[in-house]
Amino acid sequence: MATAHEEAYWIATADETISGLRTSLSHGLSREEVDRRREQYGTNELQKEPGTPLWKLVLSQFDDMLVKILLAAALVSFVLAYLEEGSAEEGIRAYIEPLVILLILVLNAIVGVWQESNAEKALDALKELQSEHAKVLRDGKLIPDLPARELVPGDIVELAAGDKVPADLRLVVCKTATLRAEQASLTGEPKAVFKGTDPVADAKCELQVGCCWHSGVGRYASAARKRLCTVCRA
């Protein structure tokens, strides 16, 4: 049944996808159904969360058992170096080991904060890739410039060459012999990828938000529960 594929529409047939999303390929969703689904799933946009304060990012780098053990070892080394009797030169050498441990932990914290900051920036960059408008079929009429944030699960979206993908979509109808999409911004693939309507083991019949439609015309159906929200005809 189509409900078995609600979280993985690429392994469902096009008919199962349409049935599972309770939509119509020829008519699309009604205005009442769109309002109901928007209330249930929200808008088609990545939620912007407040950034994590720098001091929290720094502290989080030390919230690890191994790091805590190294901090304890450095503290013990400092105490032993302080209590150790000997010449001034030997006293300085005694502090080298705990200082090296602390230096390593500080460098580890710096790298961790840098990586987490880059992850937040990558999410912001992904939001900028999202298309602002979409060509959507509703109430039997094709709307040429619907704001992408107003898409809901089950919407029928039509894409042509050069269009940006406005949401995560499942291809259900091909209007041309071949369909290709550029996914370099998400997967790093240098060449346009062929898309088809047949169910497959991986998501080759799906399009993720932020991709660019390379060639062909088709329709897609949203296979997602929240932001992944439309069916596509290409």
N, C-alpha and C positions, 0 to 999 in steps of 0.2 A: 504494500500500500504506500501511497505517497507520503503519509505521515512518518513512515520509517526513515525517510530521507530528509527530514526537516533541517538537519544540521549539515548535510552533505549532498546538495542537489546535483553535484557533478556525477554521482553514481546513480541518479534517477533519470528516467527518460524525460523528454520534453513534456509529454502528456502528464506524467506523474508530477512534474514540477508545477505545471499549471493547476492541476487538481489540488496538490498540497498547499499551494498559496491561495486557493479559492479565488482565482481570477479568470478572466476571459481574454483569449488572444485576439479576438475580433472586436471586443467591446471595451476591454480594460475594466478598471474599477469604477464604481459609481461614486458620486460626490459624498453620499452618506457613508459609504464604506471607507473612503479615504479619511474622513473626519474621525471615524471610529478607530482606525488603525493608527492615525497620528496621535490620538489620545493614549493609545496603548503603548506604542513604541517610541514616540517622540519624533523629533526632527532628524533628517538625514545629514547629520554633521558630527564630527568628532567633538566630544565634550572637552571643553577647555578647563583643565584643573589648575588651581593655583600652584605656582612653582614652589619647590621645596627650599626653605631658607638654607643659606650656605652653612650655617652652624650645624643644622640637622644633617646635612650631607656629610660634613666632616665627622660628626659623632657616629654616624651610621657605619663609617669605615672601621671603627674600633669595636663594633658590636659583633664580634666573631670570636669563637672560643680560642682559635690558634693565636689571634692577635692579643687576646687577654693573657694567654700563657706567656707570650713574648714580653708583654709589658711587665708581668710579674717577675720574669727572669731578669729584665733590665733593672727593676727596682732592687731585687736581691743583690745584683752585681754592684749597684751604686752603694748599697749599705756595706757590703763586704769591702769595697774599695776604700770607703770612708774609715772603716775600722782597721784596715790593714796598716801595720807599722812597717816602716822602711824609709829609704831615701826619698827625696822629693821626686827624682826621676822615676822610681818604681811606683810612686803614688800616682803620677800622671798616667803611666802605662795601665794601671789598674782600672782607670776610667774609660779606656779605649773601647773595651768590649761592650759595656752598657750604652755608650754613645753610638756605637755602630748599630746596635739593635734599634735604638730610638730613631736613628736616621733612616733605617730601612722601613720602619713603621710609618714615619712621616711621608716618605716617598710613595709608599703603598696607598696612603690616604689621599695624596695629591692625585695619583693616577685614577683612583676610584671616583673621586669627585669630578674629575675631568670627563670620565666615561659616562657618568650619570647625567652630567650637564649636556653632553653631546646627544644622549638619548632623548632628552626633552626637546632639544633643538630639532632633532630629526622628526619628532611628532609634529612640531609646528610647521616644518617644511612640507610634510605630507598633507597637512590641511590646505596649504597654498596650491597643491597640485589638483585639488578637487575642482571639477567643473562647476561653474556658477549656474548654468542652465541645462535643461534636458528636453528632448522631444518625447512627449509622453502621450499615450492613448488613454483617454478617460471618457466614460459615457459615450463611447463610439466615435469620439472626435479626437483628432491628433492636435495636441497643444504644442506649438513649435518652440516655445521659450519659457517653460515652467522653471522657476527657481529650483535648483537641485536640492536644496535643503528641505523642500516640501515633498520629496519623494517618500513613498511608504512601501513596506513589503507587499509585493504583488502587483506593483505598477508595471505596465508594459512600456518599455523604452526602445526607441528606434535610434540606431547609430549609423552614421555614414563616415566615409573617409575624412580624417582630420578632426573628428569629434573627440573630446575628452570624455572618459568614462565617468559618469556622475555618481555612481554607487557600485557596490559589488553586485554583479549581474550573472545570470545563467542564460546562455544562448539557447533559444528555442526555435527560431525560424531564420533560415538563410535566404536572402533575396538575390544573392549572386553566387557564382560557382565557388569562389574561395573567399575566406574571411581571415584577416590577419590583424593582430594588435601588437603595439610596441609596449613592452613591459620592463624596459631597462631601468626605469626609475624605482621599481620595486624588486626585481629579481636580478638585475644586472645583465640580462640577456642582450647581446648586441644586435640581434636580428629580430625582425617582426615574427611573431609566433602565430601559426595557423590555429584557427578555432573551428569547432564543429558542434553539431547538436547532439551527437551520440554520447551516452553515458560512458565514462572512462574511469580508470583507477585513480587518476589524479585530476586536478582541477583545470584540465585543458579546455573545457567547454565553458569555463567561467571567466569573467573579467573583474579585476579588482579596481576599486576607485583610484583614480590618479593615472591610469594607463591612457594611452592615446590610440584611437582607432586608426589603423594604417590603411586598410583597403577593404572594399566590400560594403554591402549594406545588409543589415539584419535587425532582428528584434530579440530582445533579451527579457528574461523574467527574473525578478529579484528572488534570491534564494536565502535571504537572511531574515533574522527575527527582529533586528533593530536597525542598525545603520546599513546592513547589507540588504538592500530593500527592493530590488526591481527585477523584472523580467525583460530581457532584451530581444528585439527583432533586429537582425543586422543584414 
